[in-house]
Amino acid sequence: MLKRATKFQYIPPENGYPEWNNNPEVFQLNRLPAHATAISYETVEEALIGKREDSSYYSSLNGTWKFRHVERPADRNVSFYKEDFDCALWMI
């Protein structure tokens, strides 16, 4: 059975300003929440179970990251991606 979409009905804010102006509680309109659900699985059976964390292609980005802010791109260390890069020497 197909679900019928309901049309968005605009209700102006009580303060009289447009929805984007002077209304910090309004930060998006006509938009679905951000999401990323595509992931590959080794087998059809794994895909049917649908546990993303069990896929060999799954990699969580949660955790501790090392970050170094620089004022200009020219100030960055250009070899930060190398396996033998010692970030302890570059951190301030």
Contacts in CASP RR format, 6 or more apart in sequence:
PFRMAT RR
TARGET T0000
AUTHOR 0000-0000-0000
METHOD contacts of the structure
MODEL  1
MLKRATKFQYIPPENGYPEWNNNPEVFQLNRLPAHATAISYETVEEALIG
KREDSSYYSSLNGTWKFRHVERPADRNVSFYKEDFDCALWMI
8 29 0 8 1.000
8 30 0 8 1.000
10 19 0 8 1.000
12 18 0 8 1.000
12 19 0 8 1.000
13 19 0 8 1.000
13 23 0 8 1.000
13 26 0 8 1.000
15 22 0 8 1.000
15 23 0 8 1.000
17 23 0 8 1.000
19 26 0 8 1.000
19 29 0 8 1.000
20 26 0 8 1.000
20 29 0 8 1.000
39 52 0 8 1.000
39 55 0 8 1.000
39 57 0 8 1.000
39 58 0 8 1.000
40 55 0 8 1.000
40 57 0 8 1.000
41 47 0 8 1.000
41 50 0 8 1.000
41 55 0 8 1.000
41 57 0 8 1.000
42 55 0 8 1.000
42 56 0 8 1.000
46 54 0 8 1.000
46 55 0 8 1.000
52 58 0 8 1.000
53 60 0 8 1.000
66 87 0 8 1.000
66 91 0 8 1.000
68 76 0 8 1.000
68 77 0 8 1.000
68 80 0 8 1.000
68 87 0 8 1.000
68 90 0 8 1.000
68 91 0 8 1.000
68 92 0 8 1.000
70 76 0 8 1.000
77 85 0 8 1.000
77 90 0 8 1.000
79 85 0 8 1.000
80 87 0 8 1.000
80 90 0 8 1.000
END
